[in-house]
């Protein structure tokens, strides 16, 4: 089949699918029982028709219905498989979050930084032997050949780097946690003002008894 005839057949098939779109959506909807998914299936069938080179068809509509039906069945099986293996939505709130514990992530990051600093203090040849063996799974005999040393020396270099990194990690784990830094304002202690001692309240003067002669005068005047 020539390229020109294949292109004409593809255009004829696509034109048929556009003209009979409602019929094709109805075919997919009978299988999926969902109008939106049926429309998606018809759209997928149209895209597939644009990419394929169909042979000369006696009935493009029949071929389109068969294509849509097959795609709808495939989508239905895929949805049933996903629902079978997916967790029920009723228990979704009880599922644990897939994220790592932030505290564990911080500890792992600190341990990695500690190992990186420990390796930086080692000789270059010892560090290279450790990295090639532990990170790149390179055999010790190949490392010895690359460095021009004996395999025994490579073994001791790797062992030395391992012990050094382990010692640094042990020191990191044994170190007490650093106190949180306080701001200068937070470090200032506000001392409440000391109240002045209250002065003793003077007792009111006791009433003086009137003199006897004063009483006589008052009684004589009366």
C-alpha positions as a printed NumPy array, in Angstrom:
array([[  0.   ,   0.   ,   0.   ],
       [  1.504,   3.309,  -1.064],
       [  2.064,   6.184,   1.295],
       [ -0.542,   8.284,  -0.436],
       [ -3.208,   5.61 ,  -0.158],
       [ -2.327,   4.943,   3.498],
       [ -2.662,   8.629,   4.273],
       [ -5.991,   8.758,   2.512],
       [ -7.212,   5.728,   4.488],
       [ -6.116,   7.328,   7.761],
       [ -7.888,  10.574,   6.885],
       [-11.028,   8.666,   5.949],
       [-10.967,   6.791,   9.257],
       [-10.435,   9.964,  11.26 ],
       [-13.224,  11.729,   9.361],
       [-15.561,   8.829,  10.115],
       [-14.724,   8.957,  13.821],
       [-15.426,  12.687,  13.943],
       [-18.736,  12.385,  12.125],
       [-19.924,   9.463,  14.278],
       [-18.458,  10.654,  17.561],
       [-21.755,  10.342,  19.438],
       [-22.12 ,   6.732,  18.33 ],
       [-18.597,   5.872,  19.42 ],
       [-19.091,   7.555,  22.805],
       [-22.238,   5.505,  23.283],
       [-20.31 ,   2.304,  22.513],
       [-17.662,   3.123,  25.103],
       [-20.231,   4.288,  27.649],
       [-22.047,   0.943,  27.553],
       [-18.819,  -0.726,  28.703],
       [-17.473,   1.85 ,  31.16 ],
       [-20.756,   3.259,  32.492],
       [-19.043,   6.645,  32.694],
       [-19.609,   9.397,  30.143],
       [-16.353,  11.181,  30.864],
       [-14.233,   8.059,  30.517],
       [-16.1  ,   7.144,  27.342],
       [-15.213,  10.5  ,  25.807],
       [-11.578,   9.988,  26.83 ],
       [-11.563,   6.591,  25.132],
       [-12.949,   8.06 ,  21.901],
       [-10.285,  10.762,  22.007],
       [ -7.574,   8.143,  22.523],
       [ -8.949,   6.187,  19.568],
       [ -8.811,   9.305,  17.394],
       [ -5.191,   9.931,  18.37 ],
       [ -4.364,   6.317,  17.63 ],
       [ -6.021,   6.606,  14.23 ],
       [ -3.818,   9.607,  13.42 ],
       [ -0.655,   7.625,  14.2  ],
       [ -1.533,   4.373,  12.454],
       [ -1.618,   3.451,   8.795],
       [ -4.798,   1.381,   8.416],
       [ -5.392,  -0.721,   5.339],
       [ -8.214,  -0.06 ,   2.943],
       [-11.39 ,  -0.527,   4.942],
       [-14.754,  -1.602,   3.643],
       [-16.485,  -0.039,   6.66 ],
       [-14.493,   2.63 ,   8.528],
       [-17.34 ,   2.99 ,  11.025],
       [-17.245,  -0.693,  11.937],
       [-13.475,  -0.518,  12.342],
       [-13.843,   2.595,  14.551],
       [-16.441,   0.895,  16.767],
       [-14.171,  -2.129,  17.151],
       [-11.221,   0.089,  18.071],
       [-13.243,   2.056,  20.639],
       [-14.668,  -1.145,  22.138],
       [-11.202,  -2.653,  22.594],
       [ -9.832,   0.507,  24.186],
       [-12.819,   0.709,  26.536],
       [-12.338,  -2.905,  27.636],
       [ -8.645,  -2.261,  28.276],
       [ -9.466,   0.799,  30.379],
       [-12.115,  -1.107,  32.338],
       [ -9.674,  -3.919,  33.15 ],
       [ -7.012,  -1.428,  34.188],
       [ -9.439,   0.385,  36.511],
       [-10.539,  -2.896,  38.094],
       [ -6.909,  -3.874,  38.646],
       [ -6.107,  -0.539,  40.27 ],
       [ -9.127,  -0.76 ,  42.559],
       [ -8.226,  -4.314,  43.538],
       [ -4.707,  -3.381,  44.641],
       [ -5.452,   0.079,  45.981],
       [ -6.139,   0.68 ,  49.667],
       [ -9.776,   1.31 ,  50.577],
       [-10.636,   4.961,  50.97 ],
       [-12.433,   4.292,  54.266],
       [ -9.119,   3.529,  55.979],
       [ -7.157,   6.273,  54.241],
       [ -6.95 ,   8.404,  57.386],
       [ -5.382,   5.543,  59.351],
       [ -2.568,   4.955,  56.851],
       [  0.878,   6.228,  57.738],
       [  2.335,   8.983,  55.635],
       [  4.964,   7.782,  53.134],
       [  7.334,  10.546,  54.204],
       [ 10.375,   9.822,  56.334],
       [ 10.653,  10.947,  59.895],
       [ 12.188,  14.461,  59.839],
       [ 14.285,  13.628,  62.904],
       [ 15.705,  10.495,  61.264],
       [ 16.359,  12.4  ,  58.044],
       [ 18.282,  15.041,  59.992],
       [ 20.349,  12.381,  61.778],
       [ 21.169,  10.654,  58.478],
       [ 22.238,  13.968,  56.946],
       [ 24.461,  14.761,  59.917],
       [ 26.026,  11.29 ,  59.772],
       [ 26.755,  11.711,  56.062],
       [ 28.384,  15.074,  56.67 ],
       [ 30.451,  13.546,  59.478],
       [ 31.717,  10.764,  57.201],
       [ 32.524,  13.302,  54.493],
       [ 34.588,  15.368,  56.919],
       [ 36.326,  12.251,  58.229],
       [ 37.311,  11.149,  54.717],
       [ 38.644,  14.616,  53.954],
       [ 41.208,  14.26 ,  56.744],
       [ 42.62 ,  10.99 ,  55.358],
       [ 45.471,  10.724,  52.857],
       [ 44.356,  10.946,  49.243],
       [ 45.359,   7.367,  48.387],
       [ 43.576,   5.917,  51.419],
       [ 40.465,   7.946,  50.663],
       [ 40.475,   6.848,  47.019],
       [ 40.827,   3.178,  47.931],
       [ 37.911,   3.407,  50.372],
       [ 35.645,   5.219,  47.903],
       [ 36.412,   2.818,  45.037],
       [ 35.742,  -0.221,  47.204],
       [ 32.723,   0.881,  49.235],
       [ 30.913,   3.168,  46.807],
       [ 31.843,   1.692,  43.436],
       [ 32.189,  -1.992,  44.496],
       [ 35.625,  -2.216,  42.946],
       [ 37.573,  -5.334,  44.02 ],
       [ 40.652,  -4.773,  46.154],
       [ 42.933,  -6.444,  43.649],
       [ 41.804,  -4.034,  40.934],
       [ 42.35 ,  -1.106,  43.28 ],
       [ 45.827,  -2.397,  44.066],
       [ 46.604,  -2.616,  40.344],
       [ 45.302,   0.907,  39.744],
       [ 47.278,   2.391,  42.64 ],
       [ 50.398,   0.301,  42.056],
       [ 50.437,  -1.213,  45.549],
       [ 49.873,  -4.652,  47.015],
       [ 46.353,  -5.96 ,  47.786],
       [ 47.39 ,  -6.288,  51.423],
       [ 48.149,  -2.593,  51.63 ],
       [ 44.827,  -1.788,  49.994],
       [ 43.082,  -3.921,  52.604],
       [ 44.771,  -2.036,  55.442],
       [ 43.983,   1.348,  53.857],
       [ 40.297,   0.471,  53.562],
       [ 40.274,  -0.823,  57.114],
       [ 41.953,   2.334,  58.374],
       [ 39.419,   4.577,  56.604],
       [ 36.54 ,   2.505,  57.938],
       [ 37.802,   2.671,  61.524],
       [ 38.402,   6.401,  61.219],
       [ 34.871,   7.06 ,  59.958],
       [ 33.368,   4.844,  62.657],
       [ 35.305,   6.696,  65.355],
       [ 34.04 ,  10.039,  64.083],
       [ 30.457,   8.758,  64.028],
       [ 30.779,   7.408,  67.562],
       [ 32.08 ,  10.776,  68.702],
       [ 29.14 ,  12.481,  67.01 ],
       [ 26.62 ,  10.206,  68.718],
       [ 28.305,  10.565,  72.096],
       [ 28.451,  14.355,  71.956],
       [ 25.763,  16.088,  74.07 ],
       [ 23.213,  18.108,  72.132],
       [ 24.087,  21.724,  71.693],
       [ 21.883,  24.167,  73.591],
       [ 19.741,  26.393,  71.483],
       [ 21.348,  29.758,  70.91 ],
       [ 19.642,  32.548,  72.733],
       [ 19.21 ,  35.99 ,  71.318],
       [ 20.725,  38.93 ,  73.228],
       [ 17.259,  40.145,  74.07 ],
       [ 16.257,  36.737,  75.414],
       [ 19.448,  36.524,  77.504],
       [ 18.631,  39.707,  79.377],
       [ 16.903,  39.039,  82.66 ],
       [ 14.202,  41.444,  83.57 ],
       [ 14.4  ,  42.126,  87.275],
       [ 11.191,  43.505,  88.727],
       [ 11.621,  46.746,  90.647],
       [ 11.914,  46.378,  94.384],
       [  9.105,  48.121,  96.13 ],
       [ 10.133,  50.64 ,  98.772],
       [  9.368,  49.531, 102.309],
       [  6.069,  50.925, 103.472],
       [  6.304,  53.473, 106.216],
       [  4.579,  52.495, 109.451],
       [  1.289,  54.223, 109.839],
       [  1.31 ,  56.393, 112.93 ],
       [ -1.326,  55.517, 115.431],
       [ -3.993,  58.185, 115.864],
       [ -3.526,  60.313, 118.984],
       [ -5.415,  59.065, 121.955],
       [ -8.167,  61.442, 123.065],
       [ -7.18 ,  63.498, 126.073],
       [ -9.638,  63.401, 128.914],
       [-11.103,  66.875, 129.591],
       [-10.063,  68.525, 132.699],
       [-12.296,  68.373, 135.685],
       [-12.574,  72.153, 136.081],
       [-13.567,  72.415, 132.441],
       [-16.47 ,  70.129, 133.12 ],
       [-17.472,  72.213, 136.13 ],
       [-17.494,  75.322, 134.037],
       [-19.71 ,  73.725, 131.44 ],
       [-22.094,  72.405, 134.091],
       [-22.227,  75.861, 135.9  ],
       [-22.999,  77.597, 132.635],
       [-25.845,  75.224, 132.061]])
